[in-house]
Amino acid sequence: MNLNNQVAIVTGGGQGLGQQIALRLAQEGSTLIIADINEKGSWETAEMIAKRGNGKAKVIPTDITYENQVAELIKGTLEIGNRIDILVNNSGIMGPVKNIEDIFLEEWEATMKVNLRGMFLCCKHAIPVMKKQEKGSIINIASITGKRPLTQRTPYATTKMGVIGLTRTLAAEVGKWKIRVNAICPGALIGRRIDLVIEGIMKYSGKSREQVIAERTEAAALKTFVDPKYVASVVAFLCSEEAAMITGQDINVCAGTVMY
Ligand SMILES: NC(=O)c1ccc[n+]([C@@H]2O[C@H](COP(=O)([O-])OP(=O)(O)OC[C@H]3O[C@@H](n4cnc5c(N)ncnc54)[C@H](O)[C@@H]3O)[C@@H](O)[C@H]2O)c1
């Protein structure tokens, strides 16, 4: 996939999935803007890109929940090549893991703020630039929890279902400027978060790591967690010319855990 000379913003690019996406887009030739509250991680991502010798990266520390910071992010991005070809809205938080009656209003609002308000603000400020260019690809990272219920996670599930609504509506609104908007719905990803969950279950259940993994991947047709590199490769594809006719879609990368 050729993404040479594309300018790409990745929110939450300082760790986890966002880092993998940034590395992959850089590998395909894009210049990366890493926008994250995790400044240390962002510099690590930028360093990794520099060391690999393909693509360039700039760190613009950003809290996506503040409109003035998002406006600064866009301004700082335009300084590079006066364009924004790709926006990957990846930043997200888990929110509380509780029954609904135990969730504090602040926890509900914090989840909405990062997962939806932040995404809205990034789209709002990037779209005018993309309209002028008559070109752009926006990828919103949702979740399979945007497709099916996940008990004790009402705020998270609500936001991820909202991400799909935002994606479809925005795709319909901006298609005539040749701006494409798609969502990706990852399944449980290999990484720090799932390791903590597995260790927690092993401790209270006395089960082996293999048993816990087998149970947690039972619902996946491929019986595995998802390596984030496969989410990153779908992002790269969706941003490429090869995907020119794909917009308004929510694409599962979940080892077959959901199939709709
Ligand atoms: N980990 C999984 O199993 C999984 C599964 C499905 C979907 N997802 C989604 O993928 C995305 C990335 O998940 P991850 O597992 O890499 O999570 P992560 O916690 O490792 O990374 C999230 C990133 O978002 C950043 N972030 C948080 N609040 C922010 C803010 N206000 N402004 C800017 N950046 C902010 C964090 O600093 C971090 O770098 C999220 O949207 C998540 O919901 C993850």
The ligand as an ORCA input file, in Angstrom:
! r2SCAN-3c Opt
* xyz 0 1
  N      -7.359     -3.147     23.879
  C      -8.397     -3.776     23.337
  O      -8.619     -4.980     23.524
  C      -9.354     -2.994     22.455
  C     -10.405     -3.678     21.818
  C     -11.286     -2.979     20.998
  C     -11.125     -1.614     20.817
  N     -10.100     -0.965     21.443
  C      -9.988      0.485     21.213
  O      -8.736      0.750     20.616
  C      -8.277      2.043     20.995
  C      -6.865      1.920     21.568
  O      -6.913      1.024     22.638
  P      -5.602      0.495     23.403
  O      -5.908     -0.847     23.903
  O      -4.409      0.728     22.563
  O      -5.635      1.482     24.656
  P      -4.449      2.173     25.454
  O      -5.035      2.575     26.767
  O      -3.234      1.337     25.446
  O      -4.168      3.487     24.574
  C      -5.082      4.533     24.500
  C      -4.347      5.816     24.178
  O      -5.282      6.903     24.221
  C      -4.648      7.988     24.907
  N      -5.636      8.899     25.480
  C      -6.446      8.680     26.540
  N      -7.130      9.807     26.838
  C      -6.745     10.746     25.940
  C      -7.076     12.121     25.721
  N      -7.946     12.753     26.517
  N      -6.484     12.782     24.716
  C      -5.577     12.162     23.903
  N      -5.215     10.872     24.071
  C      -5.793     10.179     25.073
  C      -3.810      7.301     25.965
  O      -2.820      8.178     26.488
  C      -3.235      6.135     25.196
  O      -2.040      6.460     24.545
  C      -9.297      2.572     21.993
  O     -10.213      3.420     21.330
  C      -9.978      1.307     22.485
  O     -11.286      1.537     22.966
  C      -9.203     -1.623     22.246
*
